Amino acid sequence: MEPIPETMRVLRTQLERGDTNLAAGLQRISRSALKIVPECVGLSLASFSDGITYTLVSTRVDVASLDSVQYLDGGPCVESAHEGHSVVSDTKDVLSEDAWQLYARASAAAGIASSLTLPVRNRSDKVIGTVNVYGSTPDAFRGRVEEMAQAIGASAADAVANADLSFGTCLTARHAPEIFEDQYDIDLAVGMLSEFRRCDVSLARERIREAARRAGVTEGQVARTLRAAITDNWDEGDED
């Protein structure tokens, strides 16, 4: 499996900044998934903390076709992962729902016949993200949930599996470069504002969030404007 172009862009940027952890982690998870489930044709890692989703796919999956049908007909919701529902779903399950008939057939034709979502937890047992895996056969993950969960550091008892035959995480991953750059700008702006105003980092972060809300713009836009303003002010101070 290979990263989609948007995921590759983020990985390259991180590597340029000296961060190799994510790229190595994705490779490890991908290898483990394929070893456990040879029918695995797609994998997404979604981080709740930064809102970024990273996706890898097999050449056997027609992602473009899945994208186009989802826009027309919608797809199964991935958000049940946040709600704690334990459901393993395959194409047959979705075909029983009239609302997903068109999409289920298209997903099977495009190479996705089953899906499974597993939560990633930190040491405090808080869910900090999910790993979504996609199979080319309806029973790809049957009897393999526990082994898959252990491979990514999750507990099978706490695992959350849900229907995402839509490969909705791939659509989300398309926005990864923009989200990544926004988060990078926000982190820099928070540090600069904290130093400039001599306030706590958490307060600086909240001020940026509130400014974005009031102005009706993104936090990334506020962060970039703030960085420019503070930098200009510091430059003027240096001239004096």
Residue, then its C-alpha position, 0 to 999 in steps of 0.5 A: m500500500e502506498p500513501i495517497p498524494e495528500t498524505m505523501r505531501v504531509l509526510r515529506t514536509q515532516l521529514e524535511r522538518g526532521d520528524t520521522n516518527l509518523a512515516a515509520g509508524l504508518q509503515r509499521i501499521s501497514r506491514s502489520a495489517l497486510k501480514i494479518v489480513p492479506e486482503c487489506v487494500g486500504l488503511s487510514l490513521a486518523s488523529f483526533s488531536d490535530g484533526i489530520t487523517y493519513t491514508l494508504v491504498s492498494t492499486r487494486v482500489d479505485v479511489a476516484s470511483l468511490d469519491s464520485v459515488q459518495y458525493l452522489d449518494g453519501g456513505p456510512c458514517v465513521e463517527s460511530a467510532h467516537e460513540g463506542h458502537s462495536v459493529v463489524s460491517d461488510t457489503k452484505d450488511v450495507l446492501s440490506e439498507d436501502a439508503w446505501q444500496l448504490y454506494a455498497r454496490a459501487s464500493a464492492a466494484a471499486g475494491i472495498a468489500s469490508s471495513l473495520t475501525l479500531p481505536v488508538r488509546n493513550r496510557s490514560d485509556k483515552v481514545i486519541g485516534t483511530v486506525n481504519v482498515y479496508g478489505s477486498t473480501p466481505d469476511a476479510f476481518r472475521g476472526r482477526v479483530e483481536e490480532m489486528a488490535q494487538a498489532i496497532g496497540a489497541s485492546a480487542a475488548d475495547a475495539v470499535a469497528n464500524a461501517d466505512l465502505s465509503f472509504g470516507t477517511c480517504l476523502t478526509a485525508r485529502h485535506a491533510p496538507e491544509i490542516f497540517e500547515d494550519q496546525y503548524d502555523i497555529d503552534l508557532a503563533v501560540g508560542m509567539l503570542s505567549e512570549f509577546r504577551r507574557c501569558d500562558v500558552s493555553l491562554a494564548r491558544e484560547r485567544i487565537r481560537e476566540a479571535a477566529r470565532r469572532a472574525g469568522v475566519t479559520e484559526g490558521q488565518v488568524a495565526r498567520t496574520l498574528r505571526a506577521a504582526i508580531t514579527d514586524n513588531w519585533d523587527e521594528g524593535d530591533e531597528d530602534 
